[in-house]
Amino acid sequence: MIPLLSIGEMAKKSQLSIQRLRYYDKIGLLVPAFTDPTSGYRYYEAAQEEQLNFIQALQYMGFSLQAIKQYLSQNTSESLPELLIKYQQKLTEDEARIARKKWLINRYQGLLKRNPENTEAVKTTRLLLTEPLQTTIHSTVLNDPLFQQEVQELINRLGLSKSYLQFPGYLILDDQAFLFIELDHSVSAPGEHYLLASKRHPLCKPQTWDLNTASENYLLQETVSWMDGELVHGYSYETNLYFE
């Protein structure tokens, strides 16, 4: 006779409640090997303990009970690798989101610590994704719906999150105009440039920046700064750009 585990023993081994095991039975996820018709007691084969461990592992990975049940009903050699590949893709996406959140924290911390009146050259390691700018440059181009549409299209094309809509800008390199968004190092895309150093000019508040007509490379970007006890939205105007 095959040794059986009572529902209480199964619950203890798996550290799940008896109610949870009854629910698994109800939805057909883990049906006991034997149910006493008189007492209604449920009993499991020893092999079902490993099956339960697998269910718990898939739940920990974030799969729904419905998805787990669907896999177990198929129970083919092809379905498990497919399931794990999906989980691996989810982990990769989660890691990218976490990296982006960390980048945003560091970015804001750096901005808030910066003296907005400091015009000295600064070293940096900023990864800019550039693309030729189609919108005509003017003094309020960063607020221009056409410019914002170009940024949105770039982000959509690369499948990036909405967080990349923060800190957009444009730069002039050798009389050519480019829009750019700042990337963190979890993303790789064509058109990347590492900005290693620049000279930052005083923070420009909205609508107070005059278009620079001099023939020089420069960068204008949305930014924030802590001024007089409050968070101020403005623009970072930078010259002496040094790229890797």
Beta strands, then each sheet from edge to edge (+ up, - down):
strand 1: 4-6
strand 2: 34-35
strand 3: 42-45
strand 4: 121-132
strand 5: 169-173
strand 6: 176-183
strand 7: 192-200
strand 8: 218-227
strand 9: 230-243
sheet 1: 1+ 3- 2+
sheet 2: 4+ 6- 5+ 8- 9+ 7- 4+
end
